[in-house]
Amino acid sequence: MSVLEYQCPCCGATLKFASGTESMQCEYCGNTFDINVARQFTEATEQATAQSDFGWEQYGEGKEDWQGDGTEMFVYTCPSCGGQIMADANTAATRCPYCDNNAILRDRLSGVFRPDYVIPFQVPKEEAKKQLEKFCKGKKLLPKEFWKKNRIEEITGVYVPFWLFGCDSHADMQYRATKVFSWSDHDYEYTRTDHYLLLRAGDMSFDKVPVDGSAKMADNYMEAIEPYDYSAMQEFDTAYLSGYLADKYDQDAEASKTRANQRIENSTQTAFAATTLGYATVLPQSTVVRFDHGCVHYALLPVWMMNTVYQDKTYTFAMNGQTGKFVGELPVSRKRYWAWVGGLFAGLGLVLGLIASLL
């Protein structure tokens, strides 16, 4: 089977992972089930209907073609309503456009594309919407029509593919530093500058340095919503994806290694520079950072996303689906901006006129 749906043992509707819990919830009958119970029921149902599974075929040239540019579309058959589900080359979890049931595309999560770990969603959608409303509240230059189409409802929970890098680093660094002393007597003022050569060497260890493996996700946004609490990370289970969208990686570990090395090297330099406090000036002279004992894991991390277009420009909002840390960009109404500037100058002119009259 290519499409996986977790069905409610009571009413047959699809189950959704309940963020902040370890259970699956049915939005129709309201019952909740442990993830293991939901999995066992789904597996048993699939085995019982295996001989009649003709509608689950995936149309396309095969898995080897999925590593293209992401523009090729694939068609799957929804096991609930029989409708066609369109998915691009990287989609791993989506929804049926006809019955809105959750659909997990197994082939996108098997073999080399099967994640090692997943951090389940902890922030529910209603909380994410509240945070977005709070972010927009009080923005006087925000266009009135920006929310007219109820854009806030478009916020979507997405499991983003990440590579988690770990290694040991050894650094040898040299700095030129100065200390300045000043004093005076009855006749003169004196200044003495002492020069120092600072040598620093040491080892550091890094674990689970994240680099997103999706070309469509902006690195600056994904890094802005860090950190994640890896103590809550679970071994991968497709049940956590039910009710959310998910992508498989389209940038492999090798392609992501350069950014990971850059992040680790920058962190090493920052840590060593913190040991040079107490000097008037500090200038790095040479920096050598070597890596050893590298390892990498593949994980899906939760992100609430919303992309909205206003006046031909795309604005992106991203929230850490575990911690709630938020980053986003808002449009500015030109009409409101110039009205605000006009009011500012009018007020300034009134004040200047009052001062002139008093003089």
Secondary structure, DSSP 8 states (H G I E B T S, - for coil): --EE--B-TTT--BEEE-TTSSEEEETTT--EEEHHHHHHHHHHHHHHTGGG-GGG--BSS-GGGGGS-S--EEEEE-TTT--EEEEETTEEEEE-TTT--EEEEGGGGSGGGS-SEE----S-HHHHHHHHHHHHTT-TTS-GGGGTT-GGGG-EEEEEEEEEEEEEEEEEEEEEEEEEEEEE-SS-EEEEEEEEEEEEEEEEEEEEEEEE--TTS-HHHHHHT----GGG-EE--GGGGTTSEEE--SS-HHHHHHHHHHHHHHHHHHHHHGGGTT-SEEEEEEEEEEEEEEEEEEEEEEEEEEEEEETTEEEEEEEETTT--EEE-----HHHHHHHHHHHHHHHHHHHHHHHHH-
